[in-house]
């Protein structure tokens, strides 16, 4: 849709020939911004509720800065995932407002406080799972969710998990992060009437095959209501949990 088409659309709304809802529907197809090396989707928030996130590996720091700058000009809380110290330094040097979380390798450009709804619980089986768990928690917080973290509550010491049963039961959705044999999501799924998002991590000894063992265990869970994202995909889990949590908030 070009500028003239947008002008005609707005004129139709102003004249009462087109409803606001119909105009919003047409705007969902607006084009991207072409930076040559990237086509930045500036209207993803209109279609999907949140802005486009930037996956940093494979991009130069300069490319990440350019994409983030364009997105942050239109949206707050733009996420850059798997951001290393070089990316963070380049963003800082460019003067772009941001907050960097090195453990989660997550950078939030133009960070702004947002009203938090519902409750998402992020449960990490072990301390080694914390980087992925923290990525999920920070993503969910940036998207406007209330988040509580449960650390080191894997099934090797089940009492550590059961101590938090009341908090788990108060949540709208649980993100369960585990490596090794990946049993934590199945246990939580068997305890609650809440959706559980399982996140396998690449933590474990040789037979864990870099998280494949945990992934397969989670996919084969006998507990109903357990969904699974890819290995180490804290971003995907946080985003999915946010969608569920916000849908529940709308109903209530």
N, C-alpha and C positions, 0 to 999 in steps of 0.2 A: 504494500500500500504506500503510494507516494504522498508528498505533502498536499497536493491538490485534492487527492482522495480523502485525506484526513480532514481538510478544510470543509469539503462537501459533507462529510459525515457529521462534523460539529454543527454545521449550518442546519442540517436536517434535525438534529436533536434540539437546537435552539428554536426551530420553527414548529416543533411538535410533530414532525413527520416520522420521527424515529424515536423509539423509547430508549432510555438510558441503558437498560439491560441489553437491548439489541446492539447498541453501539459498543458496549463492553465486549460482547461476543465477537464482533467484527475486529476489534482491536487485538484480540488474541493472536491474530496472524501477522502482526507487524514484523518487519524484517529485523535482522540482526545488524550489528555494527561490524563491518569488515575491517580488521586491523592487518590484513594480508596474511599474517601468520596465525591468526585466530579470528573466528567469527563469533563475536560476543553477543550472547542472547540477553538483551536488555529487558525483555518482557516476560522472562520465565516466571517472575513473581506474579504477574497477572494471570498466567495459566496455571501454575503449580503452587502458588502461595508463598514461595521463597525464591530469592535470587539464585542465579547460577553459582555453583562452587567451582573453585579452581584446583585441579589436581596438578601439583607442582613438578613431580618427577618427569624428566624428559623435556622440560622447558628451561630456558635460561632465566637467570634472575631478572634480566631486563624485560623479557616477555611476561613474566609473572607480574612485575610492577605495572606494565602497560595494561594488562587485562584487569588487574585489581583496581587500578586508577579509574578505568572506564566504568567498571561495575559500581565502585564506591561513589562515583559522581551521581548515581541514580538511586542507590540503595544503601542502608546501613547494614552492619553485621554480615559482611561478605566473607565467606569462608575460603581459606586456602589450606588444602590438606597436604600432608606429607611435606611440610615446609621445613627445610633445614636452616642452619644458622646463616648460610649465605643468602638465602631468600629473605630471611628476617632483616639482615643487615642492609640489603638492597632496598627493601621497603622503607626502612628507617631513613636511609640516605635520601630517598625520594621525598621525604617529608609527609608521607601518607599516614594519617592517623590509624593506629593499629594496636593490637594486643597480641603478643606472641606467647604460646604455651609450649616450651621445648619438649617436655615429657611426652605430650600428645602429638607433637609435630604439627600443631594447628595454629594458624594465624587468622585473626579476625580483623578485617579492615573496616575502618570507620565504626568502631564498636559503640553501641548505644544500649542503654538499659531498656528492656522490654518487659511488659507485664507478663508474669509467669502464671500459667494455668496448670491445673491438675497435679499429678505426681507420677514421675517416672523414677523407678529405682534401678540403679546400675550396680549389679553384683559381680565382683571380680573373684574368681576362684583363688588365685594366688597373687603374691606381690609382683611376680614376673608378668602378670597379665595387665597390670595397671596402665601401661601406655595406651593400649587399645581401649580399655575401659574408660580412661580419662578422655580419649578422643570422642567416644560416644556420649559421655556426660556433657562435655563442653559444647558439642554440636547441638544437643538437645536444649541446653541452656540458651545458646545463641538464637535458637528458633522459638524462644518464648515459653519454655516449660520449666516447672519446678522439678528439680532433680535432687535425689539423695543417693549417696554412694555407700555401698557396703564392700569393704575390702577384706581379702584373705578369708573367705568363707567357703572354701571348696569342700568337696565331699569326704576328703581324707579326715576331716574333723567335723562331722555333721552338726555337732552341737553349736558350732560357731555360726552356722546358717540358721538353725532353729531359734537361736536367741533373737533373731530379727524377724520372726514370723509376722508379728503384728504390723511392722512397717511394710513388709512385702504385701500383706493382705490389704493395706490401705491404698496401694498403688493402682493406677489405671493400666500400666504395662510395665513389665520387667525386662531389662536387658541383662542377659546372663553371659558372662565372658569367661572362657576357660580354654586351656590348652590340655596337654597330656591326653587323658582318655575322654575328656569333654563331657563328663557326666552331669555337671551342675545344672544345665537347663532342664534335663529330664527330671531331676529331683524337684526343682522348683515348679515345673509344670504339673507334677503329681500332687503338689501341695495347694495349688491356687486355682481359682476360677478367673484367671487373668491371662491375657496373651503374653507369651514369653518369646522374646527375640534372642536367639542363640547366636553367639559370636565365637567361632573357633579361633584360637590364636596359634601362632607358629612356635609356641613354647613347648618343650618336651625333649625327651631323649630320642635316639636314632629311629626307633620304630614308630615314633609319632609322625615321621615323614613331613616335617615342616608344617604341621597343622592338619594334614590330610586325615590322620586317624581321628582327631577331634571332629573334623567336618563330617566324616562318614557316621560317627557315633551320633551326632546331633541330627543328621538327616534320617537316621534309623530310630529316632526316639519313639518309644511307645506312649509317651505322654501326649495327650491331645492338646492342641493350642500352641505348639512350639513351631515357630518358623525359624529359618536359618539364613544368615547372610554369609558372604564369602570370608575366607581366612583373613584375619586382622582387619576386617572392614568395620571399624568403629563408626566411621562416618555414615555408612549405610544404615547401621542399626540405630544411631541417634536420629536420623532423618525419618526412618520408618516409625519409630516410637513416637516422634513428634506428631506425625500424621494421625496415628491412633488416638493419642492424648487429646489433640485439638478436636477431633470428631466427637469424642466423649464430652468435651467441654461445651460444644455446640448443642448437644442433645440435652444436657443438664441446664 
